[in-house]
Structure formats: structure tokens, C-alpha cells
Amino acid sequence: MEDSPKGPATRAGLTPGRVVDGAVALSRDRGLHTWSQRDLAKALGVSTSAIYHHVGDKEELCRRVVERVVAELDHPDPRLGWKDWFRALLFPARARMAAVPGSAMWVLMHGPTFASLVPIMDDGVTVLRRAGLGEQVGMAYAAVVNCALLTIAAGDERLVKADDGARDRSRIAGGLKEVGAGSGGASELGAVAASFTEDAAVDHYYRYVIETMLDGLSAQISR
């Protein structure tokens, strides 16, 4: 809603927190990047200038939304073994970040530059150093976390840009069956794609990716 003689420029009780609440709600429903400030202003019954006044532009709104998302991530006990620590951090993270499509890619593109993540990063580096990674702790932490975020982000893109994620995966499975008749490789991959119509299968794949990364670090530590 634009400023006009007949339209409200502000609403009584509007606060930055309420603006971000509205942005989070739109992001959960549509994805982080598929709504505009005009959409948010309409949802809140205010003008776009009121949104800008209380929070800022769309870039700042997105940052505030992602800040809310990452603040809900678990902070595992640093006394855990390093593998269990990463499992405790990343396994629950998929559901929380996938609930706001686009948030995982935002962190990949802009970095984990939030105060709530600093203690998590400190503990992650600590558990990896304790495991024996030495000078490679920063690289190892980034590799595991970025791999998890990329896997979440890939699912987000499918939901945001496709009409139906499950139907799209079914088309992939059918296409592999058609072009790979008699191919063992195409058959195996088609079965995986078909299974992704169920969230449990997507979560199983996500955890498999993380476990594979952790096993790779184990091998590096052993060497």
C-alpha cells in the first residue's frame, strides 16, 4: 500500500519486530526472495515507506528473516565427540531452514555473519581441533556445513521454481527410465529420484551426505 491521502502510511503499534514477523510469515509461505516490499506492506496494512522506515530495504528484510531462522538452530554440547557434535547441529537444521526456502542459500552467499552463530562456530572449530585436524579446522568446518547448506538449498530451489517438487522428481525418474532403458546406473538413480517424493527419503539422503562428509574427515584425521 503506497502513501496517499486516503491510505495509511503507518499502523498504530507497528514495530521492527512486527515487520520482521510479517516478512518471516511471507518467507515461510512463498520463499525468501519471491515476495516484495509491496506484498509485505499489503499483508501488514501499511505503506511501503513505513516498512522502509522501521527496518529498511528488501536486502535488510531478508537478512532479518535469516537471522530469525539461524537463531533457532541447536547449539550442541561441545563435550560431544566431533561427529556427534556435527550430527546434533546439522540433522535438525534441515527442517528449520527448509521451512524458510532461500535461507540456506542466503547463508552460503552472504556468510554466517550473525552473533547467534559465533558460539556455534567457536565450538565447531574446538571439537575439530580436539579431533586432530590441526591447521585444517576452518576448512573442515566450512566443508561440512556448506555441504549441508547446499543440499538444503537445492531442495529449496526445486520448491520455489517448480510447480510441484514431488511431481518434478517423478518426471526425473520417468525420464531416466526412458533414456536409460537397460542401464543399471540410470535405474539406480531413477529409484533414488522417485523416492524423493517422500520427505523421509529426502531427509535420509541429507543425512547420508553429512555422514559421508564426516567419514571423509575421519579418513583425513587417520592419515
C-alpha positions in Angstrom: 0.0 0.0 0.0 1.5 3.3 -1.1 1.4 6.6 0.8 -1.7 8.5 -0.3 -4.2 10.9 1.2 -6.6 8.0 1.6 -4.1 5.3 2.6 -2.4 4.8 5.9 1.3 5.4 6.0 1.7 3.7 9.3 -0.3 1.5 11.6 -0.6 2.0 15.3 1.8 -0.3 17.1 3.9 -1.2 14.1 7.4 -2.1 15.2 10.5 -3.5 13.6 9.7 -6.8 15.3 6.2 -6.9 13.7 7.6 -6.0 10.3 10.1 -8.9 10.6 7.3 -11.2 11.8 5.4 -10.4 8.6 8.5 -11.0 6.5 9.1 -14.4 8.1 5.5 -15.4 7.5 5.7 -14.5 3.8 9.0 -16.3 3.5 7.7 -19.4 5.0 4.7 -19.3 2.6 6.5 -18.2 -0.6 10.3 -18.4 -0.1 12.7 -15.7 0.9 13.1 -14.0 -2.5 9.6 -14.3 -4.1 7.8 -11.5 -2.2 8.2 -7.8 -2.5 8.1 -4.9 0.0 4.7 -4.1 -1.6 3.5 -7.6 -0.7 4.7 -7.2 2.9 3.1 -3.8 3.2 -0.2 -5.1 1.9 -0.1 -8.0 4.4 0.6 -5.6 7.3 -1.8 -3.0 6.1 0.8 -0.2 5.9 2.7 1.7 3.3 6.0 0.6 1.8 7.6 3.7 3.3 6.6 2.5 6.7 8.3 -0.8 6.1 11.5 1.0 5.0 11.3 3.4 8.0 11.1 0.6 10.5 13.5 -2.0 9.0 14.9 -0.9 5.6 15.0 -2.3 2.1 14.4 -5.8 0.9 18.0 -6.8 1.4 17.8 -5.9 5.1 14.5 -7.6 5.5 16.0 -10.8 4.1 18.9 -10.5 6.5 16.5 -10.1 9.4 14.4 -13.1 8.3 17.5 -15.3 8.1 18.7 -14.0 11.4 15.5 -15.3 12.9 16.0 -18.7 11.3 19.6 -19.3 12.4 18.8 -18.1 15.9 16.6 -21.3 16.2 19.4 -23.7 15.3 20.6 -26.0 18.0 23.8 -25.3 19.9 25.3 -28.8 20.6 27.2 -29.6 23.7 30.9 -29.1 22.9 31.7 -32.1 25.1 30.3 -34.4 22.5 32.5 -36.3 20.1 33.2 -34.3 17.0 30.9 -36.5 14.7 28.1 -36.4 17.2 28.5 -32.7 17.6 28.0 -32.1 13.8 25.1 -34.5 13.7 23.4 -32.6 16.6 23.9 -29.4 14.8 23.1 -30.3 11.2 20.4 -33.1 11.4 17.7 -30.8 12.9 18.9 -27.8 10.8 17.3 -29.1 7.6 13.7 -28.9 8.8 14.3 -25.5 10.3 16.0 -23.9 7.3 13.9 -25.7 4.7 10.8 -24.2 6.4 12.0 -20.8 5.0 13.1 -21.6 1.5 16.0 -19.5 0.4 17.5 -19.1 3.9 20.2 -21.8 3.4 21.4 -20.2 0.1 21.4 -16.7 1.8 23.9 -18.0 4.3 26.0 -19.6 1.6 26.0 -16.3 -0.4 26.4 -13.8 2.5 28.1 -15.8 5.2 27.2 -16.8 8.7 27.5 -13.3 9.9 25.2 -13.5 12.9 26.1 -13.1 16.6 24.0 -16.2 17.4 26.2 -18.3 15.2 29.6 -17.2 16.8 29.4 -19.6 19.8 28.5 -22.5 17.4 31.4 -21.7 15.1 33.8 -21.5 18.1 32.7 -24.9 19.4 32.8 -26.4 16.0 36.4 -25.4 15.5 37.2 -26.6 19.0 35.8 -30.1 18.5 37.6 -30.4 15.2 40.9 -29.3 16.7 40.4 -31.7 19.5 39.8 -34.5 16.9 43.3 -33.8 15.5 42.6 -31.7 12.4 45.2 -29.1 13.3 45.5 -26.2 10.8 42.7 -27.6 8.6 39.9 -27.0 11.2 38.5 -23.9 9.4 38.5 -25.7 6.1 36.9 -28.8 7.5 34.2 -26.9 9.4 33.3 -24.9 6.2 33.2 -28.0 4.0 30.8 -29.9 6.2 28.5 -27.0 6.9 28.5 -25.7 3.4 27.7 -29.2 2.0 24.7 -29.4 4.3 23.5 -25.9 3.3 24.0 -26.7 -0.4 21.9 -29.8 0.0 19.1 -27.9 1.7 19.3 -25.1 -0.9 18.9 -27.5 -3.8 15.6 -28.6 -2.3 14.6 -25.0 -1.8 15.2 -24.2 -5.4 13.0 -27.0 -6.6 10.1 -25.9 -4.3 10.3 -22.3 -5.3 10.8 -22.6 -9.0 8.8 -25.7 -9.8 5.1 -26.1 -9.6 5.3 -29.3 -7.6 8.6 -30.7 -6.2 7.3 -34.2 -5.9 5.9 -34.2 -9.4 9.2 -32.8 -10.8 11.1 -35.7 -9.2 8.7 -38.2 -10.7 9.4 -36.7 -14.1 13.1 -37.1 -13.4 12.6 -40.8 -12.5 10.5 -41.3 -15.6 13.0 -39.6 -17.9 15.9 -41.7 -16.6 13.8 -44.8 -17.2 13.1 -43.7 -20.7 16.6 -42.7 -21.8 18.4 -45.3 -19.8 16.5 -48.5 -20.7 18.7 -51.4 -19.7 21.1 -49.1 -17.8 21.9 -50.2 -14.3 23.1 -46.7 -13.4 20.0 -44.9 -14.7 17.8 -47.5 -12.9 19.5 -46.9 -9.6 19.4 -43.1 -9.9 15.8 -43.2 -11.1 14.9 -45.1 -8.0 16.5 -42.5 -5.8 14.7 -39.7 -7.6 11.4 -41.5 -7.3 11.9 -42.0 -3.6 12.4 -38.2 -3.1 8.6 -37.7 -3.3 8.6 -38.6 0.4 10.2 -36.2 2.9 11.6 -39.1 4.9 13.6 -40.1 1.8 14.9 -36.6 1.3 15.9 -36.4 4.9 17.6 -39.8 4.7 19.6 -38.5 1.7 20.5 -35.3 3.5 21.9 -37.3 6.5 23.7 -39.7 4.1 25.5 -36.7 2.6 26.5 -35.4 6.0 27.7 -38.8 7.2 29.8 -39.2 4.0 31.5 -35.9 4.7 32.2 -36.9 8.3 33.6 -40.2 7.1 35.9 -38.3 4.7 37.2 -36.2 7.6 37.7 -39.3 9.7 40.0 -40.6 6.9 41.8 -37.3 6.8 42.4 -37.4 10.5 43.6 -41.0 10.3 46.2 -40.0 7.7 
